[in-house]
Structure formats: structure tokens, C-alpha cells
Amino acid sequence: MITDKIEEVKNTLEEVLLKEDIYTNIGKTERILSIASGTYIFLKGIRNVFSSPLIATTELVLGFGLLQRGISGYCSITEKLECEPQGKAPILVVSETV
């Protein structure tokens, strides 16, 4: 019974929130973690709006960013890190022996 509900929620997440397209550059696990942590941080920010507005604003912005990253599947930082070369380019040395 409970496993059926878990499977139903998983299928709904995959069909609705975790669709992939040509711009998706992060995996499903990373997306799920971003959505979960973004939701938590965003709701925490809403709760703290009147008690500490500066911290709440930071939490709202961070939470929204994580939610957007998880739902869209695109992360500009990941794209930038994947495009940069890792270290110096290898040098090919060819020598002829006579």
C-alpha cells in the first residue's frame, strides 16, 4: 500500500518535474536534492520574514535559485565548469632516432 503511493509520487515527479530536454545538464538525483533543499530553505525564509528580514531575504533568494535549478535541470555554473579545460593541454613530443 505505502510502496504503491511512493511509486506513484516517483512517477509523477519524473513525468512532471524531471523532464529532460537539450538544456538539461544535471542528473535526476541532483535535481531532486535541489528541489527538496530549495523548498526547505524557501519556506524557512518565508517563516523568518518578519523576525529577521535580511536573513529571510537571503534564504528566499537561495531557495528560489535551488528550486529553479532543480525544476529546469539547468545550472550555468555546471555548464561553465564542464566547458573549461582541466589543466594544461598535453604536449606531444615526437623524436626520430637515426
N, CA, C and O atoms as a Tinker XYZ file with bonds, in Angstrom:
   392  protein
     1  N      0.805000   -1.178000    0.000000    73     2
     2  CA     0.000000    0.000000    0.000000    64     1     3
     3  C      0.863000    1.262000    0.000000    63     2     4     5
     4  O      0.720000    2.112000   -0.879000    81     3
     5  N      1.750000    1.385000    0.976000    73     3     6
     6  CA     2.594000    2.582000    1.052000    64     5     7
     7  C      3.618000    2.599000   -0.076000    63     6     8     9
     8  O      3.995000    3.663000   -0.569000    81     7
     9  N      4.063000    1.411000   -0.481000    73     7    10
    10  CA     5.018000    1.364000   -1.595000    64     9    11
    11  C      4.348000    1.796000   -2.903000    63    10    12    13
    12  O      4.999000    2.367000   -3.778000    81    11
    13  N      3.049000    1.520000   -3.031000    73    11    14
    14  CA     2.318000    1.971000   -4.216000    64    13    15
    15  C      2.253000    3.493000   -4.265000    63    14    16    17
    16  O      2.402000    4.088000   -5.332000    81    15
    17  N      2.030000    4.129000   -3.107000    73    15    18
    18  CA     1.981000    5.598000   -3.035000    64    17    19
    19  C      3.346000    6.201000   -3.365000    63    18    20    21
    20  O      3.436000    7.196000   -4.084000    81    19
    21  N      4.405000    5.591000   -2.832000    73    19    22
    22  CA     5.758000    6.070000   -3.105000    64    21    23
    23  C      6.050000    5.961000   -4.598000    63    22    24    25
    24  O      6.606000    6.885000   -5.192000    81    23
    25  N      5.683000    4.859000   -5.196000    73    23    26
    26  CA     5.894000    4.661000   -6.635000    64    25    27
    27  C      5.086000    5.680000   -7.448000    63    26    28    29
    28  O      5.564000    6.194000   -8.460000    81    27
    29  N      3.869000    5.964000   -7.001000    73    27    30
    30  CA     3.026000    6.946000   -7.690000    64    29    31
    31  C      3.641000    8.347000   -7.630000    63    30    32    33
    32  O      3.653000    9.068000   -8.628000    81    31
    33  N      4.151000    8.725000   -6.458000    73    31    34
    34  CA     4.809000   10.028000   -6.307000    64    33    35
    35  C      6.064000   10.090000   -7.170000    63    34    36    37
    36  O      6.328000   11.106000   -7.813000    81    35
    37  N      6.827000    9.022000   -7.186000    73    35    38
    38  CA     8.052000    8.960000   -8.001000    64    37    39
    39  C      7.721000    9.129000   -9.478000    63    38    40    41
    40  O      8.388000    9.889000  -10.180000    81    39
    41  N      6.714000    8.439000   -9.945000    73    39    42
    42  CA     6.320000    8.552000  -11.352000    64    41    43
    43  C      5.827000    9.954000  -11.689000    63    42    44    45
    44  O      6.126000   10.479000  -12.762000    81    43
    45  N      5.072000   10.561000  -10.774000    73    43    46
    46  CA     4.593000   11.923000  -11.002000    64    45    47
    47  C      5.757000   12.894000  -11.085000    63    46    48    49
    48  O      5.781000   13.766000  -11.953000    81    47
    49  N      6.726000   12.749000  -10.185000    73    47    50
    50  CA     7.914000   13.611000  -10.220000    64    49    51
    51  C      8.659000   13.470000  -11.533000    63    50    52    53
    52  O      9.053000   14.467000  -12.139000    81    51
    53  N      8.852000   12.242000  -11.972000    73    51    54
    54  CA     9.595000   12.018000  -13.208000    64    53    55
    55  C      8.857000   12.562000  -14.418000    63    54    56    57
    56  O      9.479000   13.096000  -15.336000    81    55
    57  N      7.540000   12.434000  -14.430000    73    55    58
    58  CA     6.764000   12.893000  -15.580000    64    57    59
    59  C      6.624000   14.409000  -15.624000    63    58    60    61
    60  O      6.704000   15.005000  -16.699000    81    59
    61  N      6.418000   15.037000  -14.480000    73    59    62
    62  CA     6.111000   16.464000  -14.454000    64    61    63
    63  C      7.352000   17.318000  -14.215000    63    62    64    65
    64  O      7.652000   18.215000  -15.003000    81    63
    65  N      8.066000   17.045000  -13.142000    73    63    66
    66  CA     9.161000   17.929000  -12.746000    64    65    67
    67  C     10.505000   17.574000  -13.361000    63    66    68    69
    68  O     11.346000   18.455000  -13.544000    81    67
    69  N     10.724000   16.324000  -13.678000    73    67    70
    70  CA    12.057000   15.907000  -14.085000    64    69    71
    71  C     12.180000   15.604000  -15.570000    63    70    72    73
    72  O     12.984000   14.763000  -15.973000    81    71
    73  N     11.381000   16.291000  -16.388000    73    71    74
    74  CA    11.513000   16.111000  -17.834000    64    73    75
    75  C     12.872000   16.639000  -18.274000    63    74    76    77
    76  O     13.348000   17.656000  -17.768000    81    75
    77  N     13.483000   15.949000  -19.207000    73    75    78
    78  CA    14.783000   16.375000  -19.708000    64    77    79
    79  C     14.636000   16.928000  -21.120000    63    78    80    81
    80  O     13.817000   16.453000  -21.906000    81    79
    81  N     15.444000   17.940000  -21.427000    73    79    82
    82  CA    15.487000   18.493000  -22.774000    64    81    83
    83  C     16.941000   18.775000  -23.120000    63    82    84    85
    84  O     17.841000   18.315000  -22.418000    81    83
    85  N     17.183000   19.520000  -24.182000    73    83    86
    86  CA    18.559000   19.742000  -24.632000    64    85    87
    87  C     19.346000   20.640000  -23.680000    63    86    88    89
    88  O     20.576000   20.660000  -23.732000    81    87
    89  N     18.661000   21.380000  -22.818000    73    87    90
    90  CA    19.351000   22.279000  -21.892000    64    89    91
    91  C     19.647000   21.639000  -20.543000    63    90    92    93
    92  O     20.337000   22.243000  -19.722000    81    91
    93  N     19.153000   20.458000  -20.297000    73    91    94
    94  CA    19.364000   19.781000  -19.021000    64    93    95
    95  C     20.822000   19.363000  -18.903000    63    94    96    97
    96  O     21.339000   18.647000  -19.761000    81    95
    97  N     21.490000   19.815000  -17.827000    73    95    98
    98  CA    22.888000   19.430000  -17.648000    64    97    99
    99  C     23.180000   18.910000  -16.243000    63    98   100   101
   100  O     24.346000   18.784000  -15.867000    81    99
   101  N     22.140000   18.605000  -15.458000    73    99   102
   102  CA    22.343000   17.967000  -14.162000    64   101   103
   103  C     21.449000   16.736000  -14.068000    63   102   104   105
   104  O     20.389000   16.678000  -14.691000    81   103
   105  N     21.879000   15.764000  -13.293000    73   103   106
   106  CA    21.177000   14.495000  -13.196000    64   105   107
   107  C     19.921000   14.556000  -12.339000    63   106   108   109
   108  O     19.662000   15.550000  -11.661000    81   107
   109  N     19.148000   13.479000  -12.381000    73   107   110
   110  CA    17.871000   13.423000  -11.658000    64   109   111
   111  C     18.061000   13.492000  -10.149000    63   110   112   113
   112  O     17.297000   14.173000   -9.465000    81   111
   113  N     19.064000   12.801000   -9.621000    73   111   114
   114  CA    19.296000   12.826000   -8.180000    64   113   115
   115  C     19.638000   14.227000   -7.720000    63   114   116   117
   116  O     19.131000   14.694000   -6.700000    81   115
   117  N     20.494000   14.895000   -8.465000    73   115   118
   118  CA    20.879000   16.265000   -8.134000    64   117   119
   119  C     19.679000   17.211000   -8.227000    63   118   120   121
   120  O     19.543000   18.138000   -7.428000    81   119
   121  N     18.828000   16.967000   -9.197000    73   119   122
   122  CA    17.630000   17.797000   -9.345000    64   121   123
   123  C     16.673000   17.596000   -8.168000    63   122   124   125
   124  O     16.122000   18.564000   -7.644000    81   123
   125  N     16.475000   16.351000   -7.756000    73   123   126
   126  CA    15.586000   16.058000   -6.626000    64   125   127
   127  C     16.126000   16.701000   -5.348000    63   126   128   129
   128  O     15.367000   17.284000   -4.573000    81   127
   129  N     17.445000   16.592000   -5.129000    73   127   130
   130  CA    18.044000   17.215000   -3.950000    64   129   131
   131  C     17.926000   18.730000   -4.004000    63   130   132   133
   132  O     17.696000   19.363000   -2.973000    81   131
   133  N     18.078000   19.327000   -5.179000    73   131   134
   134  CA    17.927000   20.776000   -5.316000    64   133   135
   135  C     16.495000   21.208000   -5.020000    63   134   136   137
   136  O     16.276000   22.213000   -4.344000    81   135
   137  N     15.525000   20.459000   -5.521000    73   135   138
   138  CA    14.118000   20.787000   -5.267000    64   137   139
   139  C     13.801000   20.665000   -3.774000    63   138   140   141
   140  O     13.147000   21.539000   -3.205000    81   139
   141  N     14.259000   19.593000   -3.144000    73   139   142
   142  CA    13.970000   19.379000   -1.726000    64   141   143
   143  C     14.633000   20.448000   -0.858000    63   142   144   145
   144  O     13.980000   21.045000   -0.002000    81   143
   145  N     15.913000   20.690000   -1.074000    73   143   146
   146  CA    16.605000   21.683000   -0.248000    64   145   147
   147  C     16.110000   23.094000   -0.561000    63   146   148   149
   148  O     15.993000   23.918000    0.346000    81   147
   149  N     15.820000   23.384000   -1.826000    73   147   150
   150  CA    15.292000   24.690000   -2.190000    64   149   151
   151  C     13.942000   24.955000   -1.555000    63   150   152   153
   152  O     13.683000   26.066000   -1.092000    81   151
   153  N     13.080000   23.953000   -1.526000    73   151   154
   154  CA    11.774000   24.103000   -0.888000    64   153   155
   155  C     11.924000   24.370000    0.601000    63   154   156   157
   156  O     11.256000   25.245000    1.152000    81   155
   157  N     12.802000   23.615000    1.250000    73   155   158
   158  CA    13.030000   23.797000    2.688000    64   157   159
   159  C     13.549000   25.201000    2.987000    63   158   160   161
   160  O     13.018000   25.888000    3.860000    81   159
   161  N     14.575000   25.626000    2.272000    73   159   162
   162  CA    15.179000   26.941000    2.520000    64   161   163
   163  C     14.194000   28.064000    2.193000    63   162   164   165
   164  O     14.122000   29.052000    2.924000    81   163
   165  N     13.436000   27.922000    1.104000    73   163   166
   166  CA    12.454000   28.943000    0.726000    64   165   167
   167  C     11.364000   29.084000    1.793000    63   166   168   169
   168  O     11.017000   30.199000    2.183000    81   167
   169  N     10.830000   27.960000    2.263000    73   167   170
   170  CA     9.795000   28.010000    3.302000    64   169   171
   171  C     10.339000   28.561000    4.616000    63   170   172   173
   172  O      9.634000   29.267000    5.337000    81   171
   173  N     11.597000   28.237000    4.926000    73   171   174
   174  CA    12.237000   28.788000    6.119000    64   173   175
   175  C     12.358000   30.305000    5.993000    63   174   176   177
   176  O     12.161000   31.026000    6.971000    81   175
   177  N     12.680000   30.790000    4.799000    73   175   178
   178  CA    12.763000   32.227000    4.558000    64   177   179
   179  C     11.424000   32.916000    4.732000    63   178   180   181
   180  O     11.351000   34.002000    5.306000    81   179
   181  N     10.360000   32.288000    4.236000    73   179   182
   182  CA     9.021000   32.862000    4.404000    64   181   183
   183  C      8.665000   32.965000    5.889000    63   182   184   185
   184  O      8.074000   33.951000    6.330000    81   183
   185  N      9.028000   31.945000    6.643000    73   183   186
   186  CA     8.723000   31.936000    8.071000    64   185   187
   187  C      9.495000   33.021000    8.826000    63   186   188   189
   188  O      9.004000   33.540000    9.829000    81   187
   189  N     10.695000   33.368000    8.357000    73   187   190
   190  CA    11.547000   34.335000    9.056000    64   189   191
   191  C     11.433000   35.761000    8.533000    63   190   192   193
   192  O     12.217000   36.617000    8.943000    81   191
   193  N     10.491000   36.045000    7.647000    73   191   194
   194  CA    10.409000   37.362000    7.018000    64   193   195
   195  C     10.294000   38.487000    8.043000    63   194   196   197
   196  O     10.973000   39.505000    7.904000    81   195
   197  N      9.477000   38.337000    9.039000    73   195   198
   198  CA     9.263000   39.425000    9.988000    64   197   199
   199  C     10.251000   39.413000   11.153000    63   198   200   201
   200  O     10.535000   40.467000   11.721000    81   199
   201  N     10.772000   38.262000   11.515000    73   199   202
   202  CA    11.701000   38.204000   12.645000    64   201   203
   203  C     13.107000   38.662000   12.274000    63   202   204   205
   204  O     13.749000   39.371000   13.050000    81   203
   205  N     13.595000   38.266000   11.097000    73   203   206
   206  CA    14.916000   38.731000   10.638000    64   205   207
   207  C     14.881000   38.855000    9.113000    63   206   208   209
   208  O     15.180000   37.895000    8.404000    81   207
   209  N     14.519000   40.033000    8.613000    73   207   210
   210  CA    14.295000   40.235000    7.179000    64   209   211
   211  C     15.524000   40.016000    6.302000    63   210   212   213
   212  O     15.404000   39.515000    5.184000    81   211
   213  N     16.700000   40.384000    6.798000    73   211   214
   214  CA    17.911000   40.222000    5.979000    64   213   215
   215  C     18.226000   38.745000    5.734000    63   214   216   217
   216  O     18.504000   38.339000    4.605000    81   215
   217  N     18.178000   37.962000    6.784000    73   215   218
   218  CA    18.425000   36.520000    6.650000    64   217   219
   219  C     17.314000   35.880000    5.824000    63   218   220   221
   220  O     17.579000   35.004000    5.001000    81   219
   221  N     16.078000   36.313000    6.038000    73   219   222
   222  CA    14.950000   35.764000    5.283000    64   221   223
   223  C     15.086000   36.046000    3.797000    63   222   224   225
   224  O     14.785000   35.186000    2.969000    81   223
   225  N     15.539000   37.252000    3.451000    73   223   226
   226  CA    15.735000   37.595000    2.039000    64   225   227
   227  C     16.780000   36.690000    1.413000    63   226   228   229
   228  O     16.602000   36.208000    0.295000    81   227
   229  N     17.869000   36.458000    2.130000    73   227   230
   230  CA    18.920000   35.556000    1.635000    64   229   231
   231  C     18.375000   34.147000    1.441000    63   230   232   233
   232  O     18.657000   33.500000    0.432000    81   231
   233  N     17.599000   33.676000    2.405000    73   231   234
   234  CA    17.015000   32.338000    2.305000    64   233   235
   235  C     16.035000   32.245000    1.141000    63   234   236   237
   236  O     15.998000   31.234000    0.439000    81   235
   237  N     15.251000   33.280000    0.935000    73   235   238
   238  CA    14.296000   33.270000   -0.176000    64   237   239
   239  C     15.002000   33.226000   -1.516000    63   238   240   241
   240  O     14.601000   32.475000   -2.406000    81   239
   241  N     16.050000   34.025000   -1.670000    73   239   242
   242  CA    16.790000   34.048000   -2.932000    64   241   243
   243  C     17.495000   32.715000   -3.172000    63   242   244   245
   244  O     17.436000   32.170000   -4.274000    81   243
   245  N     18.160000   32.192000   -2.148000    73   243   246
   246  CA    18.858000   30.910000   -2.279000    64   245   247
   247  C     17.883000   29.772000   -2.545000    63   246   248   249
   248  O     18.126000   28.927000   -3.407000    81   247
   249  N     16.781000   29.751000   -1.805000    73   247   250
   250  CA    15.777000   28.701000   -2.006000    64   249   251
   251  C     15.177000   28.746000   -3.390000    63   250   252   253
   252  O     15.006000   27.712000   -4.034000    81   251
   253  N     14.852000   29.962000   -3.857000    73   251   254
   254  CA    14.293000   30.098000   -5.201000    64   253   255
   255  C     15.301000   29.636000   -6.256000    63   254   256   257
   256  O     14.930000   28.969000   -7.221000    81   255
   257  N     16.563000   29.989000   -6.072000    73   255   258
   258  CA    17.593000   29.562000   -7.025000    64   257   259
   259  C     17.717000   28.049000   -7.100000    63   258   260   261
   260  O     17.846000   27.482000   -8.185000    81   259
   261  N     17.678000   27.399000   -5.947000    73   259   262
   262  CA    17.762000   25.940000   -5.928000    64   261   263
   263  C     16.524000   25.297000   -6.543000    63   262   264   265
   264  O     16.624000   24.305000   -7.265000    81   263
   265  N     15.355000   25.870000   -6.251000    73   263   266
   266  CA    14.122000   25.350000   -6.862000    64   265   267
   267  C     14.162000   25.492000   -8.382000    63   266   268   269
   268  O     13.823000   24.556000   -9.106000    81   267
   269  N     14.571000   26.650000   -8.857000    73   267   270
   270  CA    14.643000   26.896000  -10.298000    64   269   271
   271  C     15.639000   25.942000  -10.955000    63   270   272   273
   272  O     15.384000   25.429000  -12.045000    81   271
   273  N     16.773000   25.705000  -10.293000    73   271   274
   274  CA    17.793000   24.797000  -10.814000    64   273   275
   275  C     17.256000   23.372000  -10.887000    63   274   276   277
   276  O     17.463000   22.675000  -11.880000    81   275
   277  N     16.568000   22.945000   -9.839000    73   275   278
   278  CA    16.048000   21.584000   -9.806000    64   277   279
   279  C     14.930000   21.356000  -10.799000    63   278   280   281
   280  O     14.872000   20.303000  -11.434000    81   279
   281  N     14.038000   22.326000  -10.945000    73   279   282
   282  CA    12.903000   22.148000  -11.848000    64   281   283
   283  C     13.341000   22.250000  -13.303000    63   282   284   285
   284  O     12.888000   21.476000  -14.145000    81   283
   285  N     14.222000   23.205000  -13.602000    73   283   286
   286  CA    14.648000   23.377000  -15.001000    64   285   287
   287  C     15.675000   22.330000  -15.428000    63   286   288   289
   288  O     15.734000   21.959000  -16.600000    81   287
   289  N     16.484000   21.853000  -14.479000    73   287   290
   290  CA    17.531000   20.887000  -14.822000    64   289   291
   291  C     18.756000   21.537000  -15.423000    63   290   292   293
   292  O     19.650000   20.844000  -15.907000    81   291
   293  N     18.814000   22.872000  -15.399000    73   291   294
   294  CA    19.938000   23.599000  -15.985000    64   293   295
   295  C     20.663000   24.373000  -14.902000    63   294   296   297
   296  O     20.036000   25.025000  -14.067000    81   295
   297  N     21.988000   24.301000  -14.917000    73   295   298
   298  CA    22.819000   25.046000  -13.981000    64   297   299
   299  C     23.951000   25.697000  -14.762000    63   298   300   301
   300  O     24.780000   25.008000  -15.355000    81   299
   301  N     23.985000   27.020000  -14.760000    73   299   302
   302  CA    25.010000   27.739000  -15.519000    64   301   303
   303  C     26.405000   27.493000  -14.948000    63   302   304   305
   304  O     27.387000   27.491000  -15.691000    81   303
   305  N     26.499000   27.287000  -13.633000    73   303   306
   306  CA    27.805000   27.018000  -13.024000    64   305   307
   307  C     28.327000   25.664000  -13.490000    63   306   308   309
   308  O     29.505000   25.535000  -13.821000    81   307
   309  N     27.469000   24.668000  -13.520000    73   307   310
   310  CA    27.868000   23.347000  -14.013000    64   309   311
   311  C     28.304000   23.426000  -15.471000    63   310   312   313
   312  O     29.299000   22.813000  -15.857000    81   311
   313  N     27.568000   24.172000  -16.272000    73   311   314
   314  CA    27.934000   24.327000  -17.680000    64   313   315
   315  C     29.303000   24.978000  -17.818000    63   314   316   317
   316  O     30.118000   24.545000  -18.633000    81   315
   317  N     29.555000   26.004000  -17.037000    73   315   318
   318  CA    30.836000   26.700000  -17.092000    64   317   319
   319  C     31.974000   25.778000  -16.673000    63   318   320   321
   320  O     33.032000   25.777000  -17.302000    81   319
   321  N     31.770000   24.998000  -15.625000    73   319   322
   322  CA    32.817000   24.089000  -15.152000    64   321   323
   323  C     33.086000   22.966000  -16.150000    63   322   324   325
   324  O     34.227000   22.523000  -16.282000    81   323
   325  N     32.056000   22.500000  -16.853000    73   323   326
   326  CA    32.234000   21.430000  -17.824000    64   325   327
   327  C     32.945000   21.912000  -19.079000    63   326   328   329
   328  O     33.624000   21.128000  -19.742000    81   327
   329  N     32.800000   23.193000  -19.417000    73   327   330
   330  CA    33.405000   23.726000  -20.643000    64   329   331
   331  C     34.865000   24.117000  -20.471000    63   330   332   333
   332  O     35.613000   24.150000  -21.448000    81   331
   333  N     35.283000   24.414000  -19.238000    73   331   334
   334  CA    36.658000   24.828000  -19.014000    64   333   335
   335  C     37.584000   23.626000  -19.090000    63   334   336   337
   336  O     37.256000   22.550000  -18.591000    81   335
   337  N     38.746000   23.810000  -19.716000    73   335   338
   338  CA    39.706000   22.708000  -19.782000    64   337   339
   339  C     40.268000   22.408000  -18.393000    63   338   340   341
   340  O     40.447000   23.313000  -17.578000    81   339
   341  N     40.536000   21.168000  -18.141000    73   339   342
   342  CA    41.085000   20.741000  -16.862000    64   341   343
   343  C     42.604000   20.730000  -16.942000    63   342   344   345
   344  O     43.180000   19.749000  -17.411000    81   343
   345  N     43.259000   21.775000  -16.505000    73   343   346
   346  CA    44.717000   21.846000  -16.528000    64   345   347
   347  C     45.244000   22.243000  -17.891000    63   346   348   349
   348  O     44.490000   22.647000  -18.777000    81   347
   349  N     46.545000   22.119000  -18.041000    73   347   350
   350  CA    47.177000   22.487000  -19.304000    64   349   351
   351  C     46.948000   21.411000  -20.353000    63   350   352   353
   352  O     46.768000   20.236000  -20.036000    81   351
   353  N     46.961000   21.838000  -21.599000    73   351   354
   354  CA    46.788000   20.891000  -22.702000    64   353   355
   355  C     48.045000   20.032000  -22.812000    63   354   356   357
   356  O     49.153000   20.540000  -22.636000    81   355
   357  N     47.894000   18.752000  -23.098000    73   355   358
   358  CA    49.075000   17.895000  -23.218000    64   357   359
   359  C     49.905000   18.272000  -24.441000    63   358   360   361
   360  O     49.377000   18.709000  -25.464000    81   359
   361  N     51.207000   18.092000  -24.309000    73   359   362
   362  CA    52.131000   18.388000  -25.408000    64   361   363
   363  C     52.636000   17.063000  -25.954000    63   362   364   365
   364  O     53.082000   16.194000  -25.204000    81   363
   365  N     52.560000   16.922000  -27.257000    73   363   366
   366  CA    53.031000   15.702000  -27.912000    64   365   367
   367  C     54.455000   15.943000  -28.398000    63   366   368   369
   368  O     54.707000   16.863000  -29.176000    81   367
   369  N     55.371000   15.119000  -27.939000    73   367   370
   370  CA    56.770000   15.245000  -28.335000    64   369   371
   371  C     57.095000   14.054000  -29.232000    63   370   372   373
   372  O     56.918000   12.901000  -28.840000    81   371
   373  N     57.569000   14.346000  -30.433000    73   371   374
   374  CA    57.923000   13.295000  -31.377000    64   373   375
   375  C     59.415000   13.408000  -31.661000    63   374   376   377
   376  O     59.905000   14.474000  -32.033000    81   375
   377  N     60.108000   12.339000  -31.489000    73   375   378
   378  CA    61.544000   12.377000  -31.788000    64   377   379
   379  C     61.877000   11.232000  -32.730000    63   378   380   381
   380  O     61.326000   10.136000  -32.632000    81   379
   381  N     62.790000   11.518000  -33.640000    73   379   382
   382  CA    63.229000   10.488000  -34.586000    64   381   383
   383  C     64.596000   10.001000  -34.169000    63   382   384   385
   384  O     65.479000   10.785000  -33.820000    81   383
   385  N     64.749000    8.724000  -34.211000    73   383   386
   386  CA    66.051000    8.150000  -33.929000    64   385   387
   387  C     66.654000    7.675000  -35.240000    63   386   388   389
   388  O     65.987000    7.040000  -36.057000    81   387
   389  N     67.901000    7.988000  -35.420000    73   387   390
   390  CA    68.563000    7.642000  -36.676000    64   389   391
   391  C     69.452000    6.463000  -36.498000    63   390   392
   392  O     70.095000    6.025000  -37.452000    81   391
